[in-house]
Amino acid sequence: MIISLRLTNFYSMRDDAVLDFTAEATSRTANDNLPENLIEFSGDRFVNIIGLFGSNAAGKSNMIKAIDFCRRFILESHLNNEGSKFDFEPFKFDADKPSEFYIDFVTEGVEYEYSFTLQNGKVQKESLYYFPNKRRAKVFTRDNVVTYTHRKGTIPRPTEVETNTGDKTLFLSRASSMNRPLAQIVYRFFLNEMVVGTGGFDISKLSREDFAINKELLLKAFEVSDSDIIDISMTNDSMGRVRLQTYHRENPSIAFDFEKEESEGTKRLFFIMLMLLKKSMAGAAVFLDEFDLKLHLRLAEFILDVIRASSGAQLVFTSHNPLLIDMNKLRKEQIVFVNKQNDGNSEFIPLSDFEIDKKTDILKAYLQGRFDAVPYVGNVYSVLSEIISKR
C-alpha cells in the first residue's frame, strides 16, 4: 500500500508533485466518509483510489510516465553500465535542477520511506528508512554519489554492495541483486505490488486457473458494457496455443475468435479487467493513464468498484471524463485537478485543498474552470469565424 508519493523535476513537473493517499479526518457517520474507499493501517486511514483530472497537456500523463520510469529504474538500474543514460526528461526550463523520487509505502506489514535523487546523469542521493517498531529508523543513506551511512545489521556486508554500485546504479537495486534480505523485500514491492500500465497482454500466458477464477467477473463486465457476449471459453488450437472463444446472445452455439473477431474496445476491457482482477486481489497499487479510453462511463465505474471491492488494492488513474467527478463515489482527497501554469509547471491540487460550500455542484464548477483544470477557450464560434473568414 502506498501512503504518499512525491516527484520533483520530471517532465512537466518542476516543483513537488504529490499524491497523498492519507484520508481526510471526517466523522465516521458523515455522508462523505465512503468507507468502501478507505484502507486502514496501524490505526490510520488511507484512500484506495485517486483520479487525476485536467485538460490536454496539463501533465496528467507525465505523472504516470515519471512513476513508470522510477519503478523501472529501481528494478533495472543494477544492469546499467558506463555510458547508460536515464530515459526521462527533466523540466525543460530548469534542466539543471535535481530530479527526486520519494515514496512512503507499506509492504509485509512494515512501513518504509525510500527516495533517490538524479542530477547530471548520476545518482546523487539515495535513502531508505523503515518503521520496524512504529519508530522511524535508518537503513542507509547515500550522499554525493559515493558517501554512505548504514544502520548496523540492516544490510549485511554493505561495503561489498557499495563497491559494486556505480553512479548510474541504485544501491537498493544492487543490494537486492546481491541477495540482501531487507533490500529484496523493498525490491519485491516495486516488482509485484506496484503496477504501471496494463502492459502488453499476451493471451498465451493466460493460465486456466486465472481464467476460471475471474470468468464470472469478466462476464459481468461484458454485461455492464451492454455487450451481447454471454459466455467465454478457453481452448487450445492444433498447435497447442491458447485461444479464447466468445459466444453471443443471438446464437450461443456459434463460437467467435476473441482476438480476430471482437472489437478493440472489448479486447481492451478484457485485458484491463483481467490485469486489475489479478493485481487488485493481491493488494497492488495500479497506475493507469486514460484507463477509461473507449469504455462507457458505466464500465469505468465498474472498474473502480473492482478496486473498492478488493482487499487493500489502490488505483491512480487519469481521465478526461468529468462525469467521474462524483462526490457520491469519491471523497474530496480522491479527486486531484491538474493544471499547467503559465511557466509550464504542472500543478496537482486535490479538491480537499479548495474552499467549497457543501451545496457546490462540483461537476458544474469544474466545467466552468473554477479549479483551473479545464481549457478556457472563450467564445469559440466567434474566434473560428474570424479565422475562417481570412482564408
Secondary structure, DSSP 4 states (H G I P E B T S, - for coil): -EEEEEEESBTTB-S-EEEE-BPPP--TTSTT--GGGEEEETTEEEESEEEEEE-TTSSHHHHHHHHHHHHHHHHHGGG--TT--------GGGTTS-EEEEEEEEETTEEEEEEEEEETTEEEEEEEEE-TTSS-EEEEEEETTTEEEE-TTTSSSHHHHHHT--TTS-HHHHHHHTT-HHHHHHHHHHHHSEEES-----GGG--HHHHHHHHHHHHHHHHHTT--EEEEEEEE-TTS-EEEEEEETTEEEEEEEHHHHS-HHHHHHHHHHHHHHHHHTTT-EEEETTTTTT--HHHHHHHHHHHHHSSS-EEEEEE--GGG--TTTS-GGGEEEEEE-TTS-EEEEEGGGS---TT--HHHHHHTTTTS-S----SHHHHHHHHHHT-
